[in-house]
Amino acid sequence: MANHLRKSGSGTGQGLLWLFGAILVVQGFGSALTEAGWDTSFGVAGLMRAAHMPVWTTLLVGLAGVVLLGVAARRHHARKRAGRRS
């Protein structure tokens, strides 16, 4: 699979966008859901509670992940279109 990503023109930066986007989505929204449903926190939510940050800040982390995934998808599709033109 990694070989396929290299052939499609995805560089290290592109892979990191996908990776960090996915991590932030899981940590942000997953933490918020876990805390709402089971009254416990993990990962980023646990750190934010220890720092006395508002509950909604975990949703901002998830939103940041969605933004990174959107940027990664846009770059991926732009490279795909540019490859077809060549």
VMD Tcl script that draws the C-alpha trace (Angstrom):
set ca {
  {0.00 0.00 0.00}
  {2.83 2.42 0.79}
  {4.25 1.78 -2.67}
  {0.88 2.67 -4.20}
  {0.88 5.99 -2.31}
  {4.32 6.88 -3.63}
  {3.31 6.09 -7.20}
  {0.23 8.31 -6.97}
  {2.43 11.32 -6.21}
  {1.72 11.53 -2.48}
  {4.74 12.78 -0.61}
  {5.64 12.63 3.02}
  {3.80 15.88 3.70}
  {0.64 14.54 2.09}
  {0.81 11.36 4.15}
  {1.28 13.38 7.31}
  {-1.82 15.44 6.55}
  {-3.88 12.24 6.27}
  {-2.32 10.80 9.42}
  {-2.64 13.85 11.67}
  {-6.12 14.57 10.34}
  {-7.28 11.06 11.24}
  {-5.63 11.21 14.66}
  {-7.22 14.55 15.49}
  {-10.67 13.39 14.33}
  {-10.49 10.27 16.50}
  {-9.03 12.06 19.50}
  {-11.35 15.06 19.30}
  {-14.71 13.54 18.42}
  {-13.95 10.19 20.05}
  {-13.00 11.88 23.29}
  {-16.13 14.03 23.22}
  {-18.38 11.01 22.56}
  {-16.69 8.92 25.23}
  {-16.98 11.68 27.78}
  {-20.63 12.35 26.93}
  {-21.68 8.70 26.85}
  {-19.61 7.12 29.61}
  {-18.48 10.09 31.72}
  {-14.82 9.24 31.19}
  {-12.10 10.80 29.07}
  {-9.07 9.57 27.21}
  {-6.23 11.09 25.25}
  {-6.72 14.69 24.35}
  {-9.87 15.08 26.47}
  {-8.05 13.84 29.55}
  {-5.28 16.36 29.00}
  {-7.76 19.16 28.43}
  {-9.70 18.32 31.60}
  {-6.45 18.34 33.58}
  {-5.75 21.80 32.16}
  {-9.28 22.94 33.15}
  {-10.30 23.69 29.57}
  {-13.98 23.77 28.55}
  {-15.64 20.56 27.39}
  {-16.24 21.88 23.87}
  {-12.51 22.22 23.15}
  {-12.35 18.51 22.23}
  {-14.82 19.26 19.44}
  {-12.41 21.91 18.14}
  {-9.67 19.28 18.00}
  {-11.99 17.02 15.97}
  {-12.88 19.93 13.69}
  {-9.18 20.63 13.12}
  {-8.83 16.99 12.06}
  {-11.70 17.37 9.58}
  {-10.01 20.45 8.13}
  {-6.70 18.59 7.72}
  {-8.47 15.67 6.04}
  {-10.22 18.13 3.72}
  {-6.92 19.75 2.76}
  {-5.36 16.33 2.15}
  {-8.30 15.25 -0.02}
  {-8.21 18.48 -2.02}
  {-4.48 18.12 -2.68}
  {-4.92 14.46 -3.61}
  {-7.63 15.25 -6.16}
  {-5.67 18.22 -7.54}
  {-2.63 15.98 -8.13}
  {-4.83 13.35 -9.73}
  {-6.28 15.92 -12.17}
  {-2.81 17.30 -12.93}
  {-1.57 13.76 -13.66}
  {-4.36 13.17 -16.17}
  {-3.48 16.33 -18.09}
  {0.17 15.36 -18.49}
}
mol new
graphics top color blue
foreach p $ca { graphics top sphere $p radius 0.5 }
foreach p [lrange $ca 0 end-1] q [lrange $ca 1 end] { graphics top cylinder $p $q radius 0.2 }
display resetview
